[in-house]
Amino acid sequence: MGRWIKMAMIYITARAVFPASEHKTEEWLKENSGLSELYGVEPGRVSRHHLYKVSRKLYQAKEEIDRWMARRTGELFTPQDKIILYDLTNLYFEGRRGIVRRRGLVGAKRGVMMQSLWHWDW
């Protein structure tokens, strides 16, 4: 497995497990995770600059990835089945009861926008 494939696998897995900015993901990988070791990458060798570069590379391959995913899901599921993917990385969860809306800074350089705030009392 090539270096950038390993970095992409680390990036995708980290985003699924710990959805945060590249900066926070770098900290998480160095301080709280053995994820890089699963892919044969030395701990601490994944910087946020690597994560930014992987993000750009994945975005450049977006159309190809989308076509592959569509073809592959068509092979795995019947036409009645549906797969819905949600990007929750820009949601901010907090509060005491139900849904609360508050202005806050969101990712993707969109600035301050309304966000849904959620909280469950366990």
URPEUR-V440766 format. One line per field, one symbol per residue. phi: phi as a letter, one per 30 degrees, with the letter a starting at -180 (. if undefined). Layout:
# URPEUR-V440766
phi: ???
This chain:
# URPEUR-V440766
phi: .deddddddddddddddbdadedddeddddcbbcedddciceeidccdddddddedddddceddddddddddddddbddddbccccccdccccakcbicbcbdadcdhhcidbdbdcbacdc
